[in-house]
Amino acid sequence: MEREWVVEESVAIEADARTVYAAVADLRRMREWSPEVFATWIRGRKIVPGVKFVGFNRIGWRLWFTTCEVTVAVPGEAFAFRVSTFGMPVAIWGYRIEAIADDPDAPDTSSAPRTRLTEYWEDLRRDGRSTTFTSLLGKVFTGVPAERRAAVNREGMRATLARIGTAVEIGRR
């Protein structure tokens, strides 16, 4: 089986795009969404490109941290950050937020706006000595070999998107 370098998952949420963006871009709430993140430490209050933060993560008994930098922060549209470890690139995580047009053939079950939230991940460990080293670090700290990371992330994305959707929809009521 060939290794996957990019993974993405999507969900439709009954809320407007700005509300969905606000949930996703609130890095302090990331622990509510992600099955791996248990804390974040953020430099600064405003979440804009260039802001750095540390993600503290866990799978079972394994703990690790990553350093991250926000690369995209466009309210109602997109949010992304680059992840590194010990100064070496690991991945890009991001979200695309798109309003869903009403389907004229669908029964009118709600007047609420709908938004498609897509979470994506791109593995940056592709070449050179740092790739071998960061892949080894990933396996040691997380217990997940690099070739299985895409599958683990896909499962985590599904959980993350479901949690965001539930929280945002409940918050609207």
Secondary structure, 3 states (H helix, E strand, C coil): CCCCCEEEEEEEECCCHHHHHHHHHCHHHHHHHCCCEEEEEECCCCCCCCCEEEEEEEECCEEEEEEEEEEEEECCCEEEEEEEECCEEEEEEEEEEEEECCCCCCCCCCCCCEEEEEEEEEECCCCCHHHHHHHHHHHHHHCCCHHHHHHHHHHHHHHHHHHHHHHHHHHHC
